[in-house]
Amino acid sequence: MNEELLIAFDSTQQALRAEMLLEYAEIEIDTCPTPKDITAGCAMSIQFFRRELAKVEQIIKEETIEIRGIYGRDEHEGGYRLISE
């Protein structure tokens, strides 16, 4: 499962905090611009591999990181689909 997922944020502060915590947990991430078809208040998103989803969701919950949502690519529609809020 090498599908890349994307975390979108409403604030840059939360994105930077999440980046720090996920890197500390040794989760392979990349920061990228938030795609135009995802409405979010922050222009920065974080990509990670689906195999890390449970660990990412646990960190988001435990550290009360505010996110817009976690998205995956929608191959049929082209664009993104919401996976988790």
C-alpha positions in Angstrom: 0.0 0.0 0.0 2.0 2.9 -1.2 -1.0 5.2 -1.7 -0.2 8.7 -0.5 -2.7 10.5 1.7 -2.8 14.1 2.5 -3.6 16.1 5.7 -5.1 19.5 5.2 -5.2 22.2 7.9 -7.0 25.4 8.7 -3.9 27.1 10.2 -0.2 27.2 9.4 0.5 26.8 13.1 -1.3 23.5 13.3 0.5 22.3 10.1 3.9 23.2 11.5 3.1 21.5 14.8 1.9 18.3 13.0 5.0 18.3 10.9 7.2 18.4 14.0 5.3 15.7 15.8 5.1 13.3 12.8 8.8 13.7 12.1 9.6 13.1 15.8 7.5 9.8 15.5 9.7 8.9 12.5 6.8 8.9 10.0 8.0 9.6 6.5 6.2 12.8 5.4 6.5 15.5 2.8 5.1 19.0 3.0 3.3 20.3 -0.1 0.9 23.0 -1.3 -2.7 22.3 -0.5 -4.4 21.2 -3.7 -7.0 23.7 -5.1 -9.9 21.2 -4.9 -9.4 20.9 -1.1 -10.9 23.9 0.7 -8.7 24.7 3.7 -7.5 27.8 5.5 -3.8 26.8 5.2 -1.8 26.6 2.0 0.4 23.9 3.4 -0.5 20.2 3.6 1.4 17.1 4.7 1.6 13.9 2.6 2.2 10.4 4.1 1.8 6.8 3.1 -1.5 5.0 3.9 0.4 2.3 5.8 1.0 5.0 8.5 -2.7 6.1 8.7 -3.4 4.5 12.1 -0.2 6.0 13.7 -1.0 9.4 12.2 -4.6 9.4 13.4 -3.3 8.4 16.9 -0.9 11.3 17.0 -3.5 13.8 15.8 -5.9 12.6 18.5 -3.4 12.4 21.3 -1.8 15.8 20.6 -5.2 17.4 19.7 -3.9 18.7 16.3 -6.7 20.6 14.5 -7.0 19.4 10.9 -9.4 20.0 8.1 -9.2 16.4 7.2 -7.2 13.5 5.8 -7.7 13.0 2.0 -6.8 10.3 -0.5 -6.7 10.5 -4.3 -10.0 9.7 -6.0 -9.0 7.9 -9.2 -12.5 7.8 -10.6 -13.4 11.5 -10.0 -9.9 12.9 -10.3 -9.2 15.0 -7.3 -9.4 14.0 -3.6 -11.9 12.2 -1.3 -12.2 12.8 2.4 -11.1 9.8 4.4 -11.1 11.1 8.0 -11.8 14.3 9.9 
